[in-house]
Amino acid sequence: MTTLADPVPGGRPGDVERATALAGELSGRGVHGVVLAYVDTAGVTRIKTVPTAKLASAAAWGVGMSPVFDTFLAGDGIATTDVLGSPDGDLRLFPDLDHLTVLAGQPGWAWAPVDRITQDGQPHPGCSRTFLRRITADAARAHGLSFRAAIEIEWSVGLGSAPDGTFVPAATGPAYGADRQVELGDCLADLLAACHAQGVDVDQLHPEYAAGQFEISVGALDPVAAADRSVLVRHTIRAVARRHGLRVSFAPAVLAEGVGNGGHVHLSAWRAGDNLHTGGEGRYGMTADGESFAAGLLDHLPGLTAVTAPSPASYLRLKPSQWAGVYTAWGLETRECALRVIAGMAGRRATDANVEVKPVDLAANPYLALGCLLAAGLDGLASGAVLPEEVTGDPALLPADEAAKRDVHRLPVSLTEAVDRFRADTVLREALGPVLADAVVAVREGEVAAVAGLDDAQVAAAYRWRY
């Protein structure tokens, strides 16, 4: 389980003693340093590292880092808000010892996610991990709810020997084909072994549709742990691939044309041990609260795209009829709908029923994405929202009058449009708070300005190796 208490100067009760013992264990296993990782507003994982012997100090007093990174762009430019983006100030990074992991794919190192607090010992209002912890805890107090979440990870594997900046697929077999598994079998086996050693339960690992593309699906956890796991697994994929002379990209669009890399989110709401997405009298067994939660997700998707699809490259991926989910529509097991209701296999529905949100990619900060999805779903639950008529098949094929009747509309087609919809969504902005909400707007607008005048191929190239 994730530690829900905020870090405090001097460490939470027992943290220093625990970190001291962990440091001794790590040293005995040949671990020399600990990666302290967090994800910025642009979706890039930023880190500091400490020697293993300094873990106890980090648990007590944190490690310094500038708040300027809250407004870093993916290309390392800097946007500004009224309180962020200057060279002033300092923050402290506190490792979550519950999720400290020895990196099997990167010998000599361990990894831990961090929460950030101010020099005065207060939670940093721009910390996305703290935001997700807070909204999860608030849902438990106000609604008696808990959640299970998992983020699918798609990535493209390129040859490390390719000319600088270019992408040459490292596997040339057909989509979903056995040839690709054979071509990269050694690397994939090492990845599975590393995940197992790190305590990551893998449900599936398989070739995907695009050239050199693969997908890994991992087990569901509480939202904070699920976001942590997404960051850890991507770190592991990179490390294992590099040991095999390969280079990986999680960018939404590695190339301007074709299918991009997604980061679909699977999410379920629970109360008193019962899954709200099954066992009810609603459509496909949903309970009334389960349907209202799903309806809230659907209602807020236009504004959510500024968080779940945060890069200019995201909109090269979000195209109709490519299973990206670009319409405000839902359906049972319908992969073209933005919201896919998954009833689960007979005999396992009590555990497996969930909803899948499809217009999400791995440029998204997973803590921001999950936190905003929870805020949207909770808003639907509070208002008793009801899902509209479901859609079967491809929403892109609906006649205009039928689409209007069913309230099926295209999601934003550009990052600029997504920011406009986010600005208008008071539920999302209030959930984030002014510091984080303004950072989202500033960073997205900075990304738009950074690619002004570029064509699609140049946009894809600009972000190809940033994620």
C-alpha positions as CSV (number, residue, x, y, z in Angstrom):
1,M,0.0,0.0,0.0
2,T,1.0,3.6,-0.6
3,T,2.0,5.8,2.3
4,L,-0.7,8.4,2.5
5,A,0.9,10.7,5.1
6,D,2.8,13.8,3.8
7,P,6.5,13.8,4.4
8,V,7.7,16.0,7.3
9,P,11.1,17.5,8.2
10,G,13.0,15.0,10.2
11,G,11.1,12.1,8.7
12,R,7.8,10.4,9.4
13,P,7.9,8.1,12.5
14,G,10.1,5.2,11.8
15,D,11.3,6.4,8.4
16,V,14.9,7.2,9.4
17,E,15.4,3.9,11.1
18,R,13.8,2.1,8.2
19,A,16.0,3.9,5.7
20,T,19.1,3.1,7.7
21,A,18.3,-0.6,7.7
22,L,17.4,-0.5,4.0
23,A,20.7,1.2,3.2
24,G,22.6,-1.6,4.9
25,E,20.6,-4.2,2.9
26,L,21.1,-2.4,-0.4
27,S,24.9,-2.0,0.2
28,G,25.0,-5.8,0.9
29,R,23.4,-6.4,-2.5
30,G,25.8,-4.3,-4.4
31,V,23.5,-1.3,-4.7
32,H,25.6,1.9,-4.8
33,G,23.0,4.6,-5.5
34,V,19.3,5.4,-5.3
35,V,17.4,7.2,-8.1
36,L,14.8,9.7,-6.8
37,A,12.3,10.1,-9.5
38,Y,9.3,12.4,-10.2
39,V,7.5,13.4,-13.3
40,D,7.2,17.0,-14.4
41,T,4.1,18.8,-15.8
42,A,5.3,18.1,-19.4
43,G,5.4,14.3,-18.6
44,V,9.2,14.0,-18.5
45,T,10.7,12.0,-15.6
46,R,13.3,14.1,-13.8
47,I,15.6,12.6,-11.2
48,K,18.3,13.2,-8.6
49,T,20.4,10.4,-7.2
50,V,22.0,9.8,-3.8
51,P,24.6,7.3,-2.7
52,T,23.1,4.4,-0.8
53,A,24.7,5.6,2.4
54,K,22.7,8.9,2.2
55,L,19.3,7.2,2.0
56,A,18.6,7.9,5.7
57,S,19.4,11.5,5.3
58,A,17.1,11.8,2.3
59,A,14.3,10.2,4.3
60,A,14.8,12.7,7.1
61,W,15.5,15.9,5.3
62,G,14.9,15.3,1.7
63,V,17.1,16.2,-1.3
64,G,17.1,19.7,-2.8
65,M,15.6,20.5,-6.2
66,S,14.4,23.7,-7.8
67,P,10.6,24.3,-8.3
68,V,11.4,25.6,-11.8
69,F,11.0,22.0,-13.1
70,D,7.2,22.3,-12.7
71,T,7.2,24.5,-15.7
72,F,9.9,22.8,-17.8
73,L,8.9,21.9,-21.3
74,A,9.6,18.5,-22.9
75,G,12.4,20.1,-24.9
76,D,13.9,21.7,-21.7
77,G,12.6,25.2,-22.3
78,I,11.0,26.9,-19.4
79,A,7.5,28.4,-19.2
80,T,6.3,30.7,-16.4
81,T,3.3,31.3,-14.2
82,D,2.8,33.9,-11.5
83,V,4.5,31.6,-9.0
84,L,6.5,29.1,-11.0
85,G,9.4,29.2,-13.5
86,S,11.8,31.6,-11.8
87,P,15.3,30.6,-10.5
88,D,14.2,31.4,-7.0
89,G,13.4,28.9,-4.2
90,D,14.0,25.3,-3.3
91,L,12.1,22.1,-2.6
92,R,12.9,18.9,-0.9
93,L,12.4,15.5,-2.5
94,F,11.4,12.8,0.0
95,P,11.6,9.1,-1.1
96,D,8.6,6.9,-0.5
97,L,10.4,3.9,1.2
98,D,7.3,1.7,0.6
99,H,8.1,1.7,-3.1
100,L,11.9,1.6,-3.1
101,T,12.9,-1.0,-5.6
102,V,16.2,-2.6,-6.5
103,L,16.6,-2.1,-10.3
104,A,17.2,-5.5,-11.8
105,G,17.7,-4.0,-15.3
106,Q,20.2,-1.5,-14.0
107,P,22.6,-3.3,-11.6
108,G,24.1,-1.1,-8.9
109,W,21.0,1.1,-8.6
110,A,17.8,1.3,-6.6
111,W,14.8,3.5,-7.4
112,A,12.1,5.3,-5.4
113,P,9.3,7.8,-6.2
114,V,9.3,11.0,-4.3
115,D,6.9,13.6,-2.8
116,R,8.0,17.2,-2.7
117,I,7.7,19.6,0.2
118,T,8.8,23.2,0.7
119,Q,11.7,24.3,2.8
120,D,9.1,25.3,5.4
121,G,7.9,21.7,5.6
122,Q,4.6,22.2,3.8
123,P,3.4,20.0,0.9
124,H,4.4,21.6,-2.4
125,P,1.2,22.7,-4.2
126,G,2.8,21.8,-7.6
127,C,3.6,18.2,-6.6
128,S,1.5,15.9,-8.8
129,R,2.1,12.8,-6.6
130,T,0.9,14.6,-3.6
131,F,-2.2,15.8,-5.6
132,L,-3.0,12.2,-6.5
133,R,-2.5,11.0,-2.9
134,R,-4.8,13.8,-1.6
135,I,-7.7,13.1,-4.1
136,T,-7.4,9.3,-3.3
137,A,-7.6,10.0,0.4
138,D,-10.4,12.5,0.0
139,A,-12.5,10.0,-2.0
140,A,-12.1,7.4,0.8
141,R,-13.2,9.9,3.5
142,A,-16.1,11.5,1.6
143,H,-17.4,8.6,-0.4
144,G,-16.0,5.5,1.2
145,L,-14.3,4.7,-2.1
146,S,-11.0,3.1,-3.1
147,F,-9.7,2.6,-6.6
148,R,-7.7,0.2,-8.7
149,A,-5.8,1.4,-11.7
150,A,-3.4,0.2,-14.3
151,I,-1.7,2.0,-17.2
152,E,-0.9,0.2,-20.4
153,I,2.5,0.9,-21.8
154,E,3.2,0.9,-25.5
155,W,6.6,1.7,-26.9
156,S,8.6,1.6,-30.1
157,V,11.9,-0.2,-30.2
158,G,14.6,1.3,-32.5
159,L,18.2,0.3,-33.4
160,G,20.7,2.0,-31.1
161,S,23.0,2.2,-34.2
162,A,20.6,4.3,-36.3
163,P,21.8,7.7,-37.4
164,D,21.3,10.3,-34.6
165,G,17.7,11.3,-34.2
166,T,16.2,8.8,-36.6
167,F,14.0,5.9,-35.8
168,V,14.8,2.5,-37.5
169,P,12.6,-0.2,-36.2
170,A,14.5,-3.0,-34.4
171,A,11.8,-5.6,-35.2
172,T,10.4,-5.9,-38.8
173,G,7.9,-8.6,-38.4
174,P,4.1,-8.1,-39.0
175,A,1.8,-6.4,-36.5
176,Y,1.2,-8.7,-33.5
177,G,3.4,-11.3,-35.3
178,A,5.4,-14.0,-33.8
179,D,8.4,-12.9,-35.8
180,R,8.8,-9.8,-33.6
181,Q,8.9,-11.8,-30.5
182,V,11.6,-14.0,-32.0
183,E,13.6,-11.1,-33.3
184,L,13.7,-9.4,-29.8
185,G,13.2,-12.5,-27.7
186,D,16.3,-12.1,-25.6
187,C,15.5,-8.5,-24.7
188,L,11.9,-9.3,-23.9
189,A,12.9,-12.3,-21.7
190,D,15.3,-10.0,-19.8
191,L,12.5,-7.5,-19.4
192,L,10.2,-10.1,-18.0
193,A,12.9,-11.3,-15.6
194,A,13.6,-7.7,-14.5
195,C,9.9,-7.0,-13.8
196,H,9.6,-10.2,-11.8
197,A,12.7,-9.4,-9.7
198,Q,11.2,-5.9,-9.1
199,G,7.9,-7.3,-7.9
200,V,5.9,-6.1,-11.0
201,D,3.3,-8.6,-12.0
202,V,3.0,-8.6,-15.8
203,D,-0.3,-9.7,-17.3
204,Q,0.8,-9.5,-21.0
205,L,3.7,-8.6,-23.2
206,H,3.3,-8.7,-26.9
207,P,4.1,-7.1,-30.3
208,E,1.7,-4.2,-31.2
209,Y,0.5,-2.7,-34.5
210,A,3.1,-0.1,-35.5
211,A,6.6,-0.8,-36.7
212,G,8.8,-2.0,-33.9
213,Q,6.0,-1.5,-31.4
214,F,5.3,-3.5,-28.2
215,E,3.0,-3.3,-25.3
216,I,3.2,-4.5,-21.7
217,S,0.2,-4.7,-19.4
218,V,0.7,-4.9,-15.6
219,G,-1.4,-5.6,-12.6
220,A,-3.7,-3.0,-11.1
221,L,-2.9,-1.2,-7.9
222,D,-4.1,1.8,-5.9
223,P,-3.8,4.9,-8.1
224,V,-0.6,6.3,-6.6
225,A,1.1,2.9,-6.7
226,A,-0.2,2.4,-10.3
227,A,1.4,5.7,-11.4
228,D,4.7,4.8,-9.6
229,R,4.6,1.4,-11.4
230,S,4.2,3.1,-14.7
231,V,7.3,5.2,-14.2
232,L,9.3,2.3,-12.8
233,V,8.4,0.0,-15.7
234,R,9.3,2.6,-18.3
235,H,12.7,3.1,-16.5
236,T,13.2,-0.7,-16.6
237,I,12.3,-1.0,-20.3
238,R,14.8,1.7,-21.2
239,A,17.6,0.2,-19.1
240,V,17.0,-3.4,-20.4
241,A,16.8,-2.2,-24.1
242,R,20.0,-0.2,-23.8
243,R,21.9,-3.3,-22.5
244,H,20.8,-4.9,-25.8
245,G,22.0,-2.0,-28.0
246,L,18.4,-0.8,-28.6
247,R,16.7,2.5,-28.1
248,V,13.1,3.0,-27.0
249,S,10.5,5.7,-27.4
250,F,7.3,6.2,-25.5
251,A,6.4,9.3,-27.6
252,P,2.7,9.5,-28.7
253,A,3.9,9.6,-32.4
254,V,7.4,8.3,-33.2
255,L,6.6,9.0,-36.9
256,A,4.1,11.5,-38.3
257,E,2.0,8.9,-40.0
258,G,0.5,5.7,-38.7
259,V,-0.5,4.4,-35.2
260,G,1.2,6.0,-32.2
261,N,2.0,4.8,-28.7
262,G,-0.9,4.9,-26.2
263,G,-1.0,4.8,-22.4
264,H,-4.6,3.6,-21.9
265,V,-5.8,3.8,-18.3
266,H,-7.9,1.0,-16.7
267,L,-9.8,2.2,-13.7
268,S,-12.3,0.7,-11.3
269,A,-14.1,2.2,-8.2
270,W,-14.7,0.1,-5.1
271,R,-16.7,0.5,-1.9
272,A,-16.5,-1.9,1.1
273,G,-14.7,-4.5,-1.0
274,D,-17.3,-4.4,-3.8
275,N,-16.5,-3.4,-7.4
276,L,-19.0,-0.7,-8.5
277,H,-18.6,-1.7,-12.1
278,T,-20.3,-5.1,-11.7
279,G,-23.0,-6.9,-9.7
280,G,-25.5,-4.1,-10.2
281,E,-28.8,-3.7,-12.1
282,G,-27.5,-1.2,-14.6
283,R,-26.3,-1.8,-18.1
284,Y,-23.8,-4.6,-18.3
285,G,-24.0,-5.1,-14.6
286,M,-22.9,-1.7,-13.6
287,T,-24.1,-0.3,-10.3
288,A,-25.7,3.1,-10.3
289,D,-22.6,4.7,-8.7
290,G,-20.4,2.8,-11.1
291,E,-22.3,4.2,-14.1
292,S,-22.3,7.7,-12.7
293,F,-18.5,7.5,-12.2
294,A,-18.1,6.4,-15.8
295,A,-20.4,9.1,-17.0
296,G,-18.3,11.7,-15.2
297,L,-15.2,10.5,-17.0
298,L,-17.0,10.8,-20.4
299,D,-18.4,14.3,-19.6
300,H,-15.0,15.7,-18.7
301,L,-13.0,14.1,-21.5
302,P,-12.7,17.3,-23.7
303,G,-10.9,19.1,-20.8
304,L,-9.1,16.0,-19.7
305,T,-7.2,15.7,-23.0
306,A,-5.0,18.7,-22.0
307,V,-3.8,16.4,-19.2
308,T,-4.0,12.9,-20.8
309,A,-2.8,14.0,-24.3
310,P,-0.4,16.8,-23.3
311,S,2.0,17.0,-26.2
312,P,1.7,18.5,-29.7
313,A,2.7,15.0,-30.8
314,S,-0.4,13.6,-29.0
315,Y,-2.6,15.0,-31.8
316,L,-0.7,13.1,-34.5
317,R,-1.9,10.0,-32.6
318,L,-5.5,11.0,-31.9
319,K,-7.0,10.2,-35.3
320,P,-10.3,8.6,-36.1
321,S,-10.5,4.9,-36.9
322,Q,-7.2,4.0,-35.3
323,W,-8.4,2.7,-32.0
324,A,-7.3,5.9,-30.2
325,G,-10.8,6.8,-28.9
326,V,-11.3,10.3,-30.3
327,Y,-15.0,10.7,-29.9
328,T,-17.1,11.4,-26.8
329,A,-18.7,7.9,-26.9
330,W,-18.8,4.8,-24.8
331,G,-19.4,1.2,-25.6
332,L,-19.0,-2.4,-24.3
333,E,-15.6,-3.6,-25.5
334,T,-15.7,-1.0,-28.3
335,R,-12.1,0.0,-29.0
336,E,-13.0,3.0,-31.1
337,C,-14.9,4.7,-28.2
338,A,-13.0,7.0,-25.9
339,L,-14.6,5.2,-22.9
340,R,-14.6,1.4,-23.1
341,V,-16.7,-0.5,-20.6
342,I,-15.1,-3.9,-19.8
343,A,-17.5,-6.3,-18.1
344,G,-14.9,-9.0,-17.6
345,M,-14.8,-12.7,-18.3
346,A,-17.6,-14.8,-16.8
347,G,-16.4,-16.1,-13.4
348,R,-14.0,-13.1,-12.9
349,R,-16.3,-10.1,-13.2
350,A,-16.2,-9.3,-9.5
351,T,-12.5,-8.5,-9.8
352,D,-12.0,-7.7,-13.4
353,A,-14.8,-5.3,-14.4
354,N,-13.5,-1.8,-15.1
355,V,-13.5,1.1,-17.5
356,E,-10.8,1.9,-20.0
357,V,-10.0,5.5,-20.9
358,K,-8.4,5.5,-24.4
359,P,-7.3,9.1,-25.3
360,V,-4.3,8.8,-23.0
361,D,-0.6,8.6,-24.0
362,L,2.7,8.3,-22.2
363,A,3.5,11.9,-22.6
364,A,1.0,12.4,-19.7
365,N,2.3,12.8,-16.2
366,P,0.6,9.6,-14.7
367,Y,-0.1,11.3,-11.4
368,L,-1.8,14.2,-13.0
369,A,-3.7,12.0,-15.4
370,L,-5.0,9.6,-12.7
371,G,-5.8,12.4,-10.3
372,C,-7.8,14.3,-12.9
373,L,-9.6,11.1,-14.0
374,L,-10.6,10.5,-10.4
375,A,-11.9,14.1,-10.1
376,A,-14.0,13.7,-13.2
377,G,-15.4,10.4,-12.1
378,L,-16.2,11.7,-8.6
379,D,-18.0,14.6,-10.1
380,G,-20.2,12.3,-12.1
381,L,-20.9,10.2,-9.0
382,A,-21.8,13.3,-6.9
383,S,-24.2,14.6,-9.6
384,G,-25.7,11.2,-10.3
385,A,-24.7,11.4,-14.0
386,V,-26.0,8.8,-16.4
387,L,-24.3,7.5,-19.5
388,P,-25.9,8.3,-22.8
389,E,-26.9,5.7,-25.4
390,E,-23.9,3.5,-26.1
391,V,-22.2,3.3,-29.5
392,T,-21.3,0.1,-31.3
393,G,-18.8,0.0,-34.1
394,D,-16.8,3.1,-35.2
395,P,-18.2,6.5,-34.1
396,A,-16.6,8.1,-37.1
397,L,-19.1,6.3,-39.3
398,L,-22.2,7.8,-37.6
399,P,-24.2,10.2,-39.7
400,A,-24.0,13.7,-38.4
401,D,-27.6,13.8,-37.2
402,E,-27.3,10.5,-35.4
403,A,-24.0,11.6,-33.8
404,A,-25.6,14.8,-32.6
405,K,-28.6,12.9,-31.2
406,R,-26.3,10.7,-29.2
407,D,-24.1,13.6,-28.1
408,V,-21.1,12.1,-29.9
409,H,-18.5,14.8,-30.7
410,R,-14.9,14.8,-31.7
411,L,-12.4,15.4,-28.9
412,P,-10.0,18.3,-29.3
413,V,-8.0,18.0,-32.5
414,S,-5.1,20.2,-31.3
415,L,-3.3,21.0,-28.0
416,T,-4.6,24.6,-28.3
417,E,-8.2,23.4,-28.4
418,A,-7.6,21.0,-25.5
419,V,-6.2,23.8,-23.4
420,D,-9.3,25.9,-24.1
421,R,-11.5,23.1,-23.0
422,F,-9.3,22.6,-19.9
423,R,-9.6,26.3,-19.0
424,A,-13.4,25.9,-19.1
425,D,-13.5,22.9,-16.9
426,T,-13.8,24.2,-13.4
427,V,-14.0,20.8,-11.8
428,L,-10.6,19.8,-13.1
429,R,-9.0,23.1,-12.3
430,E,-10.4,23.2,-8.8
431,A,-9.2,19.7,-8.1
432,L,-5.7,20.5,-9.2
433,G,-5.6,23.8,-7.3
434,P,-4.4,27.1,-8.9
435,V,-0.7,26.3,-8.8
436,L,-0.9,23.0,-10.7
437,A,-3.8,24.1,-13.0
438,D,-1.8,27.2,-14.1
439,A,1.3,25.1,-14.6
440,V,-0.7,22.8,-16.9
441,V,-1.9,25.7,-19.0
442,A,1.6,27.4,-19.1
443,V,3.4,24.3,-20.1
444,R,0.9,23.3,-22.8
445,E,1.0,26.8,-24.2
446,G,4.8,26.6,-24.1
447,E,4.7,23.4,-26.1
448,V,2.4,24.9,-28.7
449,A,4.8,27.9,-29.1
450,A,7.8,25.6,-29.3
451,V,6.5,23.8,-32.5
452,A,4.9,26.8,-34.2
453,G,5.6,26.6,-37.9
454,L,6.7,22.9,-37.9
455,D,5.0,20.3,-40.1
456,D,3.8,17.0,-38.7
457,A,7.1,15.2,-39.5
458,Q,9.1,17.9,-37.7
459,V,6.7,17.7,-34.7
460,A,7.1,14.0,-34.4
461,A,10.9,14.3,-34.7
462,A,10.9,17.0,-32.0
463,Y,9.3,14.7,-29.4
464,R,10.6,11.3,-30.6
465,W,13.2,10.8,-27.9
466,R,11.8,13.1,-25.2
467,Y,9.5,10.5,-23.7
